[in-house]
Amino acid sequence: MKNSRIVFAKRPFGEPDDECFRLEEVDVPPLSDNQLLIKVGWLSLDPYMRGRMNDVKSYVEPMQLGDVMTGESAGVVVESSSERFSPGDHVAVHQGWQSYIVCDDDDPRLMKIDLSNGSLSAHLGVVGMPGRTAYFGLKEVGKPQEGETLVVAAASGAVGSAVYPGAGSSETLLVILGIVLWLGWHVLTAKSESEELSRLARKRHGANDHKSNVTDW
């Protein structure tokens, strides 16, 4: 059995192009004890991936040339030597862009999926990493209190729209666009985005918290 995988081939300058990636086909190795073979059905595509393509210090190590392109996948177990997982189980795992993944059953990046919580693809979105980021960022970090005002930067994005579900409406998108254009002018002529947004939001709306963990102006 062959595994098709996308490999990081060249660091981009600006927007990545086809030369930054390479398609490889390799043999799927046999399973060792307590492992499972996952057939991937869905791949994630998230903004943080672009940052990891740069060879700079950040909150996580940058990708190296030759690495399988980083990203989370969702799929189904097709073979298992583990007591924890059985063929037919649906899972999500963070092991990059591949058609088949061999994974240890105790890998912390592996999670069994309950499809009653949402579709397989949704576990890469609103009930997956973006949704978890929104939930814990709001509940455990921001901890908004009744009567406070919360500002969500990039409320139209994967994480921001999970913080504020109303961002999917056309009316809200128009409001978001207006705020972005208005704020952008102030940011270009003032300090950092976070400082300026906090100042203006407090002045105009009495905002108490500013949610911005995925944006970078």
C-alpha positions in Angstrom: 0.0 0.0 0.0 1.3 3.5 -0.9 1.0 6.6 1.1 0.8 10.0 -0.8 2.2 12.9 1.2 2.9 16.6 0.7 6.4 17.5 1.7 7.7 21.0 2.5 10.3 21.7 -0.3 11.2 25.4 -0.3 10.7 28.3 2.0 8.4 30.9 0.5 9.0 34.7 0.2 5.5 36.2 0.3 2.8 33.9 -1.0 3.7 30.2 -1.3 3.7 28.7 -4.7 3.8 25.2 -6.1 7.6 25.0 -5.8 7.2 25.2 -2.0 5.6 21.7 -2.0 6.5 18.2 -3.3 4.3 15.2 -3.7 5.9 11.9 -2.6 4.7 8.3 -2.6 6.1 6.0 0.0 5.2 2.5 1.3 2.9 2.3 4.3 5.0 0.5 7.0 3.6 -2.5 8.9 2.1 -1.8 12.3 4.1 -2.4 15.5 2.4 -3.1 18.8 -0.2 -0.5 19.9 -0.4 1.3 16.6 -3.2 2.1 14.2 -3.4 2.9 10.5 -5.6 5.8 9.6 -7.1 6.5 6.1 -7.4 10.2 5.9 -10.6 11.8 4.6 -10.0 15.4 5.4 -7.0 17.7 5.7 -6.9 21.1 7.6 -5.7 24.3 6.1 -5.0 27.0 8.8 -3.3 30.4 8.9 -0.6 29.2 11.4 0.9 26.9 8.7 2.2 29.9 6.8 4.1 31.1 9.8 5.7 27.7 10.4 7.1 27.9 6.9 9.4 30.8 8.0 12.7 30.0 9.5 12.2 32.3 12.5 11.7 31.9 16.2 8.0 31.6 17.2 5.8 29.8 19.7 6.6 26.5 18.0 9.6 25.3 16.0 9.6 26.1 12.3 9.1 23.4 9.7 12.3 22.0 8.2 12.7 21.3 4.5 11.7 17.7 3.8 9.1 17.6 6.6 5.6 16.4 5.8 3.5 19.6 5.6 2.1 20.3 9.0 -1.6 20.1 9.6 -4.4 18.1 11.3 -6.2 15.3 9.6 -9.5 13.5 10.1 -10.2 10.0 9.0 -11.1 6.4 9.8 -9.0 3.6 11.4 -8.5 0.8 8.8 -6.1 -1.4 10.8 -5.2 -1.6 14.5 -2.9 -3.5 16.8 -4.2 -1.4 19.7 -6.8 -2.3 22.4 -7.8 1.4 22.4 -8.8 1.7 18.8 -10.7 -0.6 16.4 -11.1 -0.6 12.6 -14.0 1.8 11.8 -13.2 4.3 14.5 -13.2 7.9 13.4 -10.2 9.9 14.6 -8.4 13.3 14.2 -4.6 13.4 14.4 -2.0 16.1 13.9 0.6 14.4 11.7 0.5 16.4 8.5 -0.8 16.1 4.9 -0.8 12.4 4.1 -3.3 10.0 2.7 -2.4 7.3 5.3 -1.0 7.8 8.8 0.6 5.2 11.1 0.2 6.5 14.7 0.9 5.3 18.2 -2.3 4.8 20.2 -0.9 7.0 23.0 0.1 9.9 20.7 -1.2 13.1 22.5 -2.1 14.5 19.0 -4.6 11.7 18.4 -8.2 12.0 19.4 -11.2 9.7 18.9 -14.1 11.4 17.2 -17.8 11.0 18.1 -19.8 11.8 14.9 -22.8 12.7 17.0 -21.0 15.9 17.8 -20.6 16.8 14.2 -19.4 15.6 10.8 -15.9 14.3 10.2 -14.8 17.5 8.6 -16.3 19.6 11.4 -13.7 18.1 13.7 -11.1 20.1 11.9 -13.2 23.2 12.3 -15.8 24.4 14.8 -15.6 21.2 17.0 -11.9 20.8 16.3 -8.8 22.8 17.0 -10.3 26.2 15.9 -13.3 25.6 18.1 -11.2 24.5 21.1 -9.0 27.5 20.7 -12.1 29.8 20.7 -13.7 28.0 23.7 -10.6 27.9 26.0 -9.4 31.3 24.9 -12.8 32.7 25.8 -13.6 30.7 28.9 -10.2 30.0 30.5 -8.2 33.0 29.3 -10.6 35.9 28.6 -13.1 34.9 31.3 -15.7 37.6 30.3 -18.1 38.7 33.0 -21.8 39.7 32.6 -22.0 43.4 31.6 -18.5 43.5 30.0 -17.9 44.1 26.3 -15.7 41.7 24.3 -14.0 42.6 21.1 -13.1 39.7 18.7 -10.5 40.6 16.1 -10.9 38.6 12.8 -14.4 37.5 13.9 -15.0 36.2 10.4 -12.2 33.7 10.7 -12.2 30.0 11.8 -11.4 30.8 15.5 -13.1 34.2 15.7 -16.4 33.0 14.2 -16.5 30.2 16.8 -16.2 32.9 19.6 -19.0 34.9 17.9 -21.2 32.6 15.8 -23.1 35.6 14.4 -20.1 36.5 12.3 -21.5 34.2 9.5 -24.3 36.6 8.7 -24.0 39.1 5.8 -24.9 42.0 8.1 -22.1 41.1 10.5 -19.6 40.6 7.7 -20.3 44.2 6.5 -19.8 45.5 10.0 -16.5 43.5 10.3 -15.3 44.9 7.0 -16.1 48.4 8.1 -14.3 48.0 11.4 -11.3 46.5 9.6 -11.0 49.4 7.2 -11.6 52.0 9.9 -9.1 50.3 12.3 -6.5 49.8 9.6 -6.3 53.5 9.0 -5.7 54.2 12.7 -3.2 51.3 13.1 -1.1 52.6 10.2 -0.8 55.9 11.8 -0.6 54.8 15.4 0.9 52.1 17.6 0.5 48.3 17.5 -2.9 46.8 16.5 -3.5 45.4 19.9 -2.7 48.6 21.8 -4.7 50.8 19.3 -7.7 48.5 19.2 -7.8 48.3 23.0 -7.6 52.1 23.3 -10.3 52.8 20.7 -12.6 50.1 21.9 -12.5 51.3 25.5 -13.1 54.9 24.3 -16.0 54.1 21.9 -17.6 51.0 23.4 -16.2 50.5 26.9 -14.6 47.2 25.8 -13.1 45.1 28.6 -11.3 42.3 26.6 -9.7 42.1 23.2 -9.6 38.6 21.6 -6.8 38.4 19.0 -4.7 35.2 19.0 -4.4 34.4 15.3 -4.1 37.8 13.6 -0.8 39.5 12.7 -1.0 42.9 10.9 
